């Protein structure tokens, strides 16, 4: 990935709390906890958007709506989620 198109997010307890909320609400199952952590990290870290090839767990209309709902309930914005083809 070109420099400046990604960023490092420091570990923070809010990331784990948000990840657990995604799992508790059934947006993702326990076997997808890493995907939930990815979304939570980007959200808590203030990313402008998430770009992913993961159409099963991340770039999926129903999942995106779930992530947005949980984010708003926890005081975070609804972070845009796209496939790479949508941003190039």
C-alpha positions in Angstrom: 0.0 0.0 0.0 1.4 3.5 -0.8 2.7 5.5 2.0 0.1 7.7 3.6 -2.9 5.4 2.8 -2.8 3.5 6.1 -2.2 4.4 9.7 -1.2 2.6 12.9 -3.8 2.6 15.7 -2.5 2.3 19.2 -4.2 -0.3 21.4 -7.0 1.1 23.4 -9.7 -0.4 25.7 -12.4 1.2 23.6 -11.4 -1.0 20.7 -12.0 -4.1 22.7 -15.3 -2.8 24.0 -16.5 -1.9 20.4 -15.3 -5.3 19.1 -17.3 -7.1 21.8 -20.4 -5.0 21.0 -20.2 -6.1 17.3 -20.0 -9.7 18.5 -22.7 -9.4 21.1 -25.1 -7.9 18.6 -24.4 -10.8 16.2 -23.0 -8.7 13.4 -20.1 -11.1 13.3 -19.7 -14.4 15.0 -16.9 -15.4 17.4 -14.8 -16.9 14.6 -14.7 -13.4 13.0 -13.4 -11.6 16.1 -10.3 -10.4 14.1 -12.6 -8.8 11.5 -14.6 -7.1 14.3 -11.3 -5.9 15.9 -10.3 -4.5 12.5 -13.5 -2.4 12.2 -13.3 -1.3 15.8 -9.7 -0.3 15.5 -10.4 1.8 12.4 -13.5 3.4 14.1 -11.8 4.2 17.4 -8.7 5.4 15.5 -10.8 7.9 13.5 -10.1 6.4 10.0 -11.8 8.3 7.1 -12.9 4.9 5.7 -12.3 1.2 5.6 -11.3 -0.5 2.3 -11.4 -4.2 2.2 -11.7 -7.2 -0.1 -13.5 -9.1 2.7 -17.0 -9.3 1.2 -18.3 -11.9 3.6 -17.6 -10.1 6.9 -16.8 -6.5 6.2 -17.9 -5.1 2.7 -21.4 -6.5 3.1 -24.6 -4.3 3.2 -26.2 -5.9 6.3 -22.8 -6.0 8.1 -22.1 -2.4 7.3 -25.5 -1.3 8.6 -24.8 -3.3 11.8 -21.4 -1.7 12.3 -22.9 1.7 11.8 -25.7 1.1 14.3 -23.3 -0.1 17.0 -20.9 2.7 16.3 -23.6 5.4 16.7 -24.9 3.7 19.9 -21.4 3.9 21.4 -20.8 7.5 20.3 -18.7 6.9 17.2 -19.5 7.9 13.7 -20.7 5.5 11.0 -17.4 4.9 9.2 -17.7 4.4 5.4 -16.8 0.9 4.2 -15.8 0.2 0.6 -14.3 -2.4 -1.7 -11.0 -1.4 -3.4 -12.9 -1.2 -6.7 -15.1 1.6 -5.3 -12.1 3.9 -4.4 -9.8 3.5 -7.4 
